[in-house]
Each structure stands twice: as structure tokens, then as C-alpha cells.
Amino acid sequence: MLWPANSPDLNPIEHMWDELCRRVQQHHPPPANLGQLPQWLQQECNGVPRAFISNLIHSMRQRCVECLAHNGGHTRY
């Protein structure tokens, strides 16, 4: 399958990583070492509201529609 070099990234996981990053950064003090980070990420991942995750999943149709409407160019996602 041919895959253009500038193909759009429709993956909503980037929004999930951004949410996790914000949640971890809100902790004071931050993780003392890298060994604590996986535990904090797991804890924060479990705390992400199901509605947030559901919205990401349900946004896929609109992501695809906008991508097609812009001929694979830039979208708001």
C-alpha cells in the first residue's frame, strides 16, 4: 500500500498522552525518579474520565470526514 509522506495523523492517542501529561504535571512534588513515573501514569490513566475517552473514540468519524473534506490536508485535529 502506498503511504504518502505527509499523510494525516488521525490517531486520537495524542490527545490522551496530552491529558496524562497535564495530570502528572499537576502533582506536587513531581515524581522523585523515573521508577515512580510508570506508577503515576497508571494511576492517572485510571483517573481519566470515561467520558473523555468516549469522546476521543466517537470523534474518529468527524476526524475522517474533515480529513476527506480537506483532501488530506490540515484539520483542526
N, C-alpha and C positions, 0 to 999 in steps of 0.2 A: 504494500500500500504506500502510495506517495504521501509524504507528510511535509507540507510547506514549512520553511524555516521560521516564518513569523506567524505560525498558527496560534489562534487564541487559546488562552488557558481558561477553561470553563470550570475548573475544579474548585468547588467551594471550600476545600480544606484550608486554603489560605486564610479565610475568614475565621475558621476555628482556631488556627495557630495564633492569629492576632488576638482573639479573645483570651486564650490561655496565657499569652504573654502579658496582657494587661492585668489579668488576675494574679499572676505570680509577682509582678512588679508592685502590686498593692501591699504585699507582705512587708512588715517592718519588724525586725530586721530581715534583710534578704537571706536566702539560703547561705549557710556558712561555708558550704563546699559543694562540689559537683555531685557528691554522693547523695545529698539531700534533694537535689533538683528532680530526679525521677519521681520520688515520693510526692513532692509538692505538685508536680504536673499531674500525677494520677489523682491526687486529692482535688485539684482544681477542675480537672476534666470531669470528674464525677459530680462537681457542683454546677457545671454549666446547665442552665435551664433546658429542659427538653423542648420547650417552645423555640429556643434559639436554633437548636439542631434541626428541628422540624422545618423551620423557615428556610434554612440552608438547603435542605433536601427539596422542598417544594419550589425553590427559586430556580431549579435546573431548567424547567420548561421555558421560563422567561429569559434565562441566560441564552438558551439556544435560539429562541425567537429573535432576540436582539442581535445575536451574532450573525444570523442569516440576513436580517434587515440591513446590517452594516457590511455585508459581503465579507465577513470575517475580520473586519477592522475593529477599531477601538469601541468598546461598550462601557457603560457605567460600572460594570462588574470588574 
